[in-house]
Amino acid sequence: MAKKEEKTGKTKRPTALKRDIQNRKRRSLNKSFKNRVKSAVKSLEASLAAKETAQVKEKLNEVYSLMDKGVNRGTFKKNKASRTKSRLTARAFAATSA
């Protein structure tokens, strides 16, 4: 059973407390994962700005991998991942071909 916390108005049942704990934990994991994705995207954008073709492909693959993992975990919706990957691929293609 979950540990009892300080009372805040309504009395909560142990299952509700457990859900609170689970939700906090999940929110924390999702937040850290989203930060990893944002860092990878920023890193890719920095490579695009510096026109480092070899690094662009590596970093694009990393972003693809993280976005797909996020969809599997339920952190991102499938459409968001597809849209993000599509936009980044278009930018990478334009930067490397130009």
N, C-alpha and C positions, 0 to 999 in steps of 0.2 A: 504494500500500500504506500501511497504518497505521504510525505511528511506534511504535517499541518503547519500552515503559515499563519501570520497574524490575521486576525479577523478584520475584514473590511466591509462592514455592512451586512450583506447576506451571508448566511452560512453555506459553505460549499461542501458538496459530498466528496469523498475521496476520489471518485472517478473523474470528477470535474477538475480536481487539483492535479491529478495525473495528466489529464489532457492539457492543462495549462503548462505543466512542465515540458511535455512533449512538444507543444507548439513553440515554446521559447527556444528549445533546443533546435528544432527544425528551422525556425526563423533565423537563428544564428548561423546555421550551416548554409542556408540559402544565401544569406548576406555575404558570407565569406566567399562562396562560390561565384556569386555575381561580380564581386570585386576582382577575382582572378580573371574572369572573362573580360572585364573592362580593362584590366592591365594588359592583357594579351592584345586587345584591339588597339590600345594606345601604342603599344610596341610596334604593331604592324603599321600603324599610321606614321610612326616615326621613321620606319624603314622606307615607306613610300615617299616620304618627304626627302629623305637622303638618297633616294633612287638606288638602293642596294638590292639588286635583282635576286641574288641568291638567298638573302635573308628574307625577302618578301615571301617566297614560296614556303620556306620553313614556318614562318610565323602565320601564314595563311592556313597551313595544315594544322597548326596548334589551335587556332581559333575555331576551325571546323570541328576538331576533336572535342574541344570544350563545349561548344554549342550543342553538339550531338549528345554529349553526356548530360548536359543540362535538360534536354528534352526527355531523355530516358529517366532522369531523376524526378521530373515534374517541376523543375525550377523554371523552365521556359516553355512556352507553347511552341508547337511545331511551326506555326506560321511565322513567329518572330524569329526563330532560328533560321528558317529558309530565307526570309527577307534580309536578315543581317548578313548571312553568308553570300547571298546574291549581290548585295551592294558592295561588299568588300571585294568580292571577286572581280566585279566590273571595274572598281577603282584600281585594283592590282594589275589587271590586264591593260588598262589605259596607261598606267604609269610605266609598265615594263615595255610596252610596245612603242611608246612615244619617245 
